[in-house]
Amino acid sequence: MSLSPGTSGQPSIVQQRRVETWTGQIFLIDMLAMLVLPLERLEVPGLPFVVNDVAVAGLAVLASVRAPRVRGTRGLWIVYLFAAMIVLLTASMYLNGPGVMYNLGLDGRRRILHLALLFVLVVALATGRIHPRSAIVGISTGVTAATVLAFFKIGGDAYPGRLTGYFGDPNVAGMILAVLGPVIIGRQESRRRQVLLGLLFLVAILMTQSRTALMSAAVAVGWRLVGRRLARALGIVVPVVAVWAIATFGTDYKQAGGFADRAGSDWLRDQLLILETAHVDSAPWYGTGPNTAFVSFGENLFLYHSSYLAARAEGGWPFLALILLAYAGVFWQLLSLPKERRDVWMESSATAILGMALYLGDVFLSTTGMVFLGLALHHVRANHPDGGAVARRRRTRERPLPEAWQRPLAGVFPLPPRDAQPSAAPAQSGPPS
C-alpha cells in the first residue's frame, strides 16, 4: 500500500507523521517508549523520576490523540475494575487522613496518579492505540539488551554475584524475565530465535539467584508444555495450585543446595512478614491508604515482600479482590479464544505473575504487570471472532491504515483482514497464519 500527498480522496501520510514517527514497519516513538519500560531503576538526570515513568506518561499522551485499532468490546470490562480501584484508593486515602510519605517522596496522590497512568497504558495497548508490533519490538529489545548488558555488569552491580544491571535489583530482574520473557519468546517467528532467547532468559534468571523467579519460571514452562491440552475449566485451577505449590515447597526447600547461605536474609524476610501481617490485620476494611505498603525494621524502611499483602495494606480485601479479578479475567479470556488462536506463551506469563507476587511486593501493579495485561488484552481483542483491525475515521472520511498496521504478522498479533466478513468468509482448511 502506498500513499502520496496528492492522492485524491485520501489524506497524505505526512498528516499521520504529525503525531506518529513512521519508519515503514515500526512506529519509532512507540518502540522507544516501550523499550525503556523494563528499566525500572534508570533515573532521569536532574529529575525525581525514572525513565519508564516518563515513557508511560508519554504513551498516555500519544494514546489520547489516537483512535482505537481493534474493533469490538472484548476486555473493556477491565476499565470498570480500574475505575473501582482508583475510587477505592482515593476513598481510603481520605478516610485515613494525611498519608505517610514514602522514602522516595511518592505520597498517596502521586501513587494514585501513577496507577492511573499505568491503567491508561493497559487500555492503550489493549485497543491498539499503541502500535502492537512496535510495542513488542520495543519490549523485546529493551529486555534483551538490559539482560546482555547485565551479564557484563553494565548498568550497575548493586548485588555482587547476582544479575542486576539496569534492572536495579535481582528480584526485579527475575520478575521481568519470568513475566515478559514468555511473551517475548512467543512473539518470535522462528523456532531457532525462540530457543536462543529462551536459553538467554533462563541463564539470566539463574544468575539473579531469585528463588521465586526460578519457581515462577518453572511454572510458566510447565504451563507452556501442558496448557493447550487442558480444558478451560481445569486450566483456571492450575495457577491456583501452582501458587500453592510455590508457597509450600518454596518454604520447605528455600535453603536447599546453593541457597544454604540465605539464612540471614530469610530471617529478615520472616521478621518483615510478621510486621506486614500485623499491619494488614489491624487495618480497616478499606486498608491504610495508597503507598502505605511498607514497614520499618530497625532504622530501615522496607517495601512489603508480598504483593498480596501489599494490596490489602493499600486498599484492604476489596482492593486485592479487584486486582485478582483483573488478572483472572484476562487469563480466562486468553483461554477462551479459539484453540488455533490461543497463545500459550502469553498464558504462561499470567501464571508467573501469580507466583512472583508471593514474595515480591510490587508485582501486580508494576509496569511489568500492566504491560502484560495490555498485550494480553490486545491479543484477545485482535484474535476473537468479533475483533480485528479498524481504520481511523476523521469526520466522514475513512483514513487508510498504514500497511504495517494491516498486515497479519506471523507470530505478532495475527489479525484478520479489515474487510473480511465472518459470516461470508469461506471455511478455512487450517489455522490462520
N, C-alpha and C positions, 0 to 999 in steps of 0.2 A: 504494500500500500504506500502511495506517495501523495504528498500534498504540496502544492505550490501556492505562493502568496496570491497569485492571480486566478486561482481556480474558482469558477463561478459557482455560487451557492454553497461553498464550503469555506469556513474560516481558515486563515493562514495558521500554519504550525507555529509561527512566531508568536501568535496570541497565547498559545499554551506555555511558551517559554517565559511569559511574564511572571508566572508563579512556579514553574517547574523547570529544572535544568535537565534537558533531554539529551541523551547520548546514544540514540538508536535502540538499544535494548535495555538500558538502565536509566532510571531517574537518579542522577548523581547525588542530588541533595538528600533524597530518601536513603540511598545506600550509605552515605557518610554518617547521617544521623543514627541509623541503625547499627553501624559499625562500632560506634563508641558506647552503645548501651551496656554491653557486658563489663565495661571498665568502670566498676562502681566506686573505685577509690582514686581515680585520676582527677586531681583537683584543677580548677581553673586558676591560673596565677593571678593573685591580687583580689580574688573574689571568694566569698564564703560559699561556693558551690562546687560540686563535682561536675565533670564534663557531661556525664549522662543525664544529669538533671536539666542542663541547658538543652541537650538534644531532645529530651522528652517535651520540654516546653516548645521547642521549635517545631516538632512534629505535630503538636496540638494546634499550633497556628496554621500550619500547612493544611491540616485536615479541615479546619474551619472554612477554608476557601475552595474546597474541592467537593465534588458530588460523589455519591456512592458509586462503586463499580461492580457490585454484585446485587442482583435482584432478590426479592423475597424478604421474609421477616424472620427467618430461622436465626435463633440465638439472640434476638433483640430483647428477650426476657432478662438478659443479664443487666441491661440498663436499669431496670427497676430494682434489682438487687444492689447495684452500685449506689443508686439514689438512696435506698434504705440505709446502706452503710454510712453514707455521709450524714444523713439526718440523725442516725443513732449516735455517731461520734460527736456531732455538734451538740446534741442534747446532753450527752454525757459530760462534755467539757463545761457547759454552763451549769449543770446540776452539781458538779464537783467544785465549782468555783475556779479561781485562777489556777491554771495548770502548772505543773512542775517543769522547770526549764531543763531541757536535755543538755548533755555535756557538749553537744555540737551546736547549741543555740536553736534547735528545732523545737519550738514550742507547739502548743496544741493547734493553733491556727495555721501555722506553716505545715504541720503534719497533715491537716485536712486538705490544704491546697495541694500539697504534694500528691496525696492519694487521688484527688480529683483529676490532676493531670495524667496520672497513670491510668485512670479509668477511661479518660478520653483517648489515650493511646490504644487501649484494648478495642474500643469501638471503631477507631480509625483503621486499625488493621483488619478488624472483622468485616468492615463494609467496603474495603478496597480503596479507601481514601489515601492510604499509604501503598504505593506500588508494591504488590506482593513479591514479584521477582527481585526487585531492588532490596526489599526488606530481608529476604532470605540470603542474598549475596552479601549484604552488609553484615548480618549476624554471623554468617559462616566465616567471613573474612576476619571480623573482629575477634571471635572466639579462637579461631585457629592461630591467628597472628599472636594474640596475647599468650596462648599456650606455648608456642615455639619460643617466644622471647623469654618466657618464664624459665624454660629449660636452661637458658644462659644467664639467668638471674638479672635480666634486663627489666627494669620497671620496679625493682625493689626486692629485698630479701629479708623481710621483717622476721621470718621464722626460719632460721638456718636449718638446712636439711629437709625442708618441706617446700613444695612448689607454691609460690605466691605471685611474684611479678606484678603486673598491672591489676591483677585481681585484688591485691591488697591483703588477702587473708587466705590461708589454705582451705578453710572450711567453705568460704565463699567461692573459691575456685572449684572445689569439689561440687558445690551445688550447681554452679553454672554449667560445668561439664556434664554432670549427671542429668540435668533437666534439658538443656538446649542441645547437648550432644546428640541424642537420638533424633531430634527434629532436623538437625543439620545433616546427619547421616542419611536420613530418609529422603532428603531432597536431592541427593546426588543421582545423576543419571546412569552412572556406570558402577558395576559391582566392584571393580578394582578401586575406585575412589572411595566407595563406602568402606571397604576393608582397610584402606590406608588411614582414613580419618578415624575409624573405629579403634584401630591399634594406637593411634596418636592419643586419642582421648582416654583410652584405658590406661596407658602408661602414665599420663598426666594425673589421672585420679589416684593411681598407686603412689605417685610422688607427693600428692597432697597429704598422704597418710591420714586422711579423714575416714574414720571407720563408718560413719553414717553415709558418706558418699559412696564408699565401696559397697555397702549393703544395698543402698538405693539403686546403684548401677546394676547390681546383680539382679534385683527385682525387675528392673527395666529390661534387661536382656532376657530374663525368663519370660516376661510378657511377650517380647518380640517372637520368641520361639513357639509359644502355645496360644497366644491371644486370639489369633484368627480362627483357631479350631474350637474356641469356647462359645457356647450360646450366650446371647446378650444378657440374660438374667443371671447366669453364672458368672459372667465376666465382671459385673458390677460388684460381686462379692470378693473377687480376688484381691483388689487393692486393700480392702479392709483386713483380709487375712495376712497380706504382706506387711502391713503396718504393725499388726500384732506380732508377727514373727520378728521384725526388726527390733521392736521394743523388748521382746522376751529374750531372744538369743543374743541381741546386742549387749544386754546387761550381763548375761551369763558368761560371755566369751570376750568381754571388752578388753581384757588384759592378756589375751592369748597371743602366743607367738611373738611377733615383732613389736607388739604393743605392751609388753610387760613393764616397760619403763614409764607408763602413763599413770601410775598410781597417784602421783601428786595432783595432776590436772583432773583426774577422775574424782578425787576427794573434793577439790574445789567445786567441780560441777555438781556433786551431790549436795554440798552446802548451799549452793545457789538455788538448787531445785527446792530445798526445804523453805528458803526465803520466798521464792516465787509462789510456791503453793500456798504458803501462809498469806501472802499478799492477795491472791485472787480469791481465797476462801473468805477473807474479811471484807472484800469489796462488795458494793451494792450490785443489784442485778444488772445495772447498766454500765458496770465497770468503773474505773477510776479516771477515765478520760483519755483522749488521744495522746500518744507519746509518753505514756507512763509505764511502759513495759520494760523497766529496768530496776535493778536492786543495788543497794550499797553493801559492800562487804569490806570491812576494814576502811581504808581510805580510798578505795577504788569503786567505780561505778560500772556495773555490768549490764549489758542488754540481756534480756531473757534468753535462755538456751532452749526454749521450746516455742515454736510458733503457735501451737495450740493454746498454751498458757498465755502467750503474749496477746492473742486475740481476746481472751477472756479478761485480761487486765485492762485493755483499752475500751472494750465495749460490752463486756460480760458475755454470758452464754448466747444471747441473741446475735451478737456480732460474730462469734465463732460459727454459729449455725448458718448465717448468711454466706460467710466465706466458703464453708464446706459445701453448701448448696450450689455455689457458683462453679466450683471445681467438679463436683459430682455431676452437675447438669451438663457441662461441656464434655466430660468423659462419656456420659450416656449418649449424647448426640453423636460423638465420634463412633461409638459402637453401633448406632442406629443407621449409619449410612449403608447404601447397597454394598454388598460384600466386595465387589470388584473395585469399589472406590474408597474402601477403608484404608487408613494409614496407620498400620500397627506400630510403626516407629513413634508417631506422634502420641498414640495412646500410651506407649510405654513411658513417655515423659510425664504423663499425669501420675502414674504410679510412683515415679521417682520423687515428684514434688511431695506427695503424702508422706513418703519415708524421710526425706530431708527435713521436713517440718518438725519431726520428733525431737531433734537435738540441735536445731539451729533456729534462732529467734526471729529472723526476718526472711521468711521464705514465701509465705502465701501472698504477702503484699509487696514483695520485692519487684524490682524492674524485670528480673528474670521470669518470675511467675506471671507478670502481666503480659510480657511478650509471648509467652506460651499460650495464654488464654486468647490473645488476639489472633495469633496464627492458627490456632486450633479452630476458632470460630469461623475464620475466613475459609478454612478447608471445608468445614461443614456447609457453609452457605454456598460455596462455589461448586461443590460436588453433589449437593442434594438435587433431586429432580426438579424442584421449583426454583433453583438458583441459576447462576450463570452471570456472564458479563453484561453490562449495560453501557450504552453510550451516554455521554454527557449531553444534557439539554440546556440550551440557553435561549430564553424567550420561546419562540415557536420553532426554532431550527434545531436540528439534531447535529451535534458535533461528533464527527467520526472519532473512534477510539484509535490511538496510536497502535501500530502493529504489534508492539511488544506486550500491549495490554490484551490483545485479542488472541494471539496465537496460543493454542493449547500446549503448554510447555510440558515435556515429558518429565515427570517426577517433580515438577514445581507447580503445584496447584492446578492440575489439568481442568480446563473449563470447557463446557460445550460451546459450539459456535453461537454467536449472538443471535442469529436469525433462525436458529433451529426451533421447530415446534414439536414438543414431545409427543403430542397426540398424532402428528402426521409423519413422524420420522419412521423409517423402516427399522425393523428389528435388526440389532447388531449381532454378528456372529461371535464376537469376542469382547473382552473388556476394553474400554476406551483407553487410548494411549495417554 
